[in-house]
Amino acid sequence: MSEQLEKRCGKCGAPRTPGNRFCVACGAPTIGTVSVASSSTSGRFAITHVLPDGRSQRFRLDRQVVIGRQEADVAVSDDPFLSSRHSALREIAGRFVLSDLGSTNGTYIRIRGEVELRPGDQVMIGGQVFRFSV
């Protein structure tokens, strides 16, 4: 399968058409296309991917989530600043913790290790902005 056929819309999952800035199926912007391995409408926490044009895509999640370019639950394949497995967000004893997974560029002003997130916190992972909520 060619690289272009593997890219899918983060909102509806339709194959992405090369050169189009918006999904031909649902109209969502394709810049920073996100693919999500699993999500639900009633997850334990949520992350919102804030797109460069001001739109956003919200994902409710039930378990640890890995954010990255390729080998991730939430993958943004178009971002050269993301590592394949860049960072992880998980719940530990009622706290939500963001961890850098040894990425090349670090997470949120080069944080290494772990940092606790609170609802409303925004983090920059690669060139992408995510907002955390419970």
C-alpha positions in Angstrom: 0.0 0.0 0.0 1.4 3.4 -0.9 2.0 6.0 1.8 -0.7 8.3 0.4 -3.4 5.5 0.7 -2.5 4.9 4.3 -3.3 8.5 5.3 -6.9 8.8 6.6 -9.1 11.5 7.9 -9.0 11.8 11.7 -12.7 12.5 11.9 -14.4 10.0 9.6 -11.6 7.6 8.7 -12.0 8.1 4.9 -8.9 7.7 2.8 -7.2 11.0 2.3 -6.9 12.4 -1.2 -3.4 13.7 -2.0 -3.3 17.5 -2.2 -6.7 18.2 -0.6 -6.7 20.3 2.5 -10.1 19.0 3.5 -11.6 15.5 3.6 -13.8 14.8 0.6 -16.1 12.7 2.7 -16.8 14.9 5.8 -15.1 18.2 5.1 -12.7 18.0 8.1 -9.3 19.7 7.6 -6.6 17.2 6.6 -3.6 19.2 7.8 -2.3 17.3 10.8 -4.6 14.3 10.0 -5.2 12.2 13.1 -5.9 8.5 13.2 -7.1 6.9 16.4 -6.7 3.2 17.2 -9.6 3.1 19.7 -11.8 5.7 21.2 -15.2 5.8 22.8 -18.0 8.3 23.6 -17.8 7.5 27.3 -14.1 7.3 28.0 -12.4 8.1 31.3 -10.6 11.2 29.9 -10.4 13.1 26.7 -7.8 14.9 24.6 -8.7 17.5 22.0 -6.4 18.0 19.1 -6.4 21.7 18.4 -5.8 22.2 14.6 -3.9 25.1 13.2 -7.0 26.7 11.7 -8.7 26.8 15.1 -10.9 23.7 14.6 -10.6 20.8 17.0 -11.1 17.1 17.1 -12.0 15.5 20.5 -11.2 12.0 21.5 -12.6 10.3 24.6 -10.3 7.6 25.8 -10.6 4.8 28.4 -7.0 3.7 29.0 -3.4 4.8 28.5 -3.0 6.5 25.2 0.2 6.9 23.2 0.5 9.9 20.9 3.0 9.9 18.0 3.5 9.8 14.3 3.2 6.1 13.5 3.1 3.5 16.3 0.5 5.3 18.4 -3.1 5.2 19.5 -3.5 8.8 18.4 -1.2 9.2 15.3 -0.5 12.5 13.5 1.3 11.1 10.4 2.0 14.5 8.8 4.1 16.0 11.7 7.8 15.6 11.2 8.5 16.9 14.7 6.7 13.9 16.3 8.5 10.7 17.1 6.8 7.4 16.2 5.9 6.9 19.9 6.3 10.4 21.3 4.4 10.6 24.6 1.8 8.7 26.7 -1.1 9.9 28.8 -2.3 7.6 31.5 -4.2 7.5 34.9 -2.1 6.6 38.0 -4.0 6.5 41.3 -6.6 9.1 40.2 -4.0 11.5 38.7 -3.5 11.9 34.9 0.2 11.8 33.9 1.8 12.8 30.7 5.1 11.0 30.0 7.7 11.7 27.3 8.7 8.3 25.7 12.2 9.3 24.9 11.2 11.4 21.9 13.8 13.3 19.9 12.2 16.8 20.4 10.7 16.3 23.9 7.1 17.1 25.0 5.8 20.5 26.1 8.8 22.7 26.4 11.2 19.7 26.5 9.7 17.9 29.5 11.4 14.6 30.1 9.9 12.1 32.4 6.4 12.7 33.8 4.1 15.6 34.6 0.6 15.6 36.1 -2.1 17.2 34.0 -5.2 19.0 35.2 -8.4 19.6 33.2 -7.8 22.4 30.7 -4.1 22.0 30.5 -2.7 22.3 27.0 0.4 20.5 25.8 2.5 20.8 22.6 3.6 17.4 21.3 5.7 17.7 18.2 4.0 20.5 16.3 0.6 19.6 17.6 -1.4 21.2 20.4 -3.6 19.0 22.6 -6.0 20.0 25.4 -6.7 17.6 28.3 -10.1 17.1 30.0 -11.8 14.6 32.2 
